[in-house]
Amino acid sequence: MKIRIQAIPAAIGAALCLLQPCLTQGQSTLTNNLVAHLKFEDNYVDEAGNVIGAGPVGSPKFEAGLIGKAIHMVTTKDGATNDYVTLGYPDVLKFGSDATGDATDFSFAFWVKVSDLKNPQSTIFAQDAAEQKMEGPDDSLGLFPGKTHILTQWIGVNGSGGLSRQYYGGYHFEWEWYRHNKKCNTLWVPGNVSPIRFTGLNKGVDYRWYTGDAPTNLPGF
């Protein structure tokens, strides 16, 4: 599992929790159905004991957090620096998909402090979408310069089918990005949530919502 924020020079995060929903009435504590819990107390240990492959990529550093320690990560717009923490892909994190008919709901929570970001109100943090990786022109809803379509990693170009053909038997995986009446719920850096509506694979949205640059078109909230 990987969450990447582009164009943010520095971020500090603490206590990543990943849970499956409680299925029994009355279960409401944090530890119910807890899949993984990383406290970042000078280590990458999963307190739930399910994930043994968690570790750093790049050069994240432990620092003082809001409560206890936190992890300091730097990611630059040009991609020269890209710090993050990976949990690997153990079986316990395989929640299925709509394409294979075995999707399982899950949630995650963490505290994050973002520093030195010029346009937080119009910068996407995460989305109710397929991979939520936000890695630029091939894997986002933004129509980047020089591109004629969005989501080309999944749908391909000129009928090639992309990864949806290779891994999902031709299933139109781009619709995983628009699960709710052709809308993709989006979490923005300041913490507010709003949907992005489907406007066309050849239109997309302002790519600057993904890079943190000043946008030409402001998102609607």
ABEGO torsion letter per residue (X at the ends): XBBBBBGBABBBBBGBBBBBBBABBGBABAABGBABBBAGBGBABBAAGABAABBBBEBBBBBBBABEBBBBBBBBAAGABBBBBBAEBBAAABAEBAAAGABBBBBBBBBBBBBGBABAAABBABBBBAAGAGAEAAABABBBBGBABBGAAAAEBGGAGEAAAAAAGGBBAAAAABABGGBBBBBBAAGBBBBBBBAEAAAEBBAAAAAGBBBABBBBX
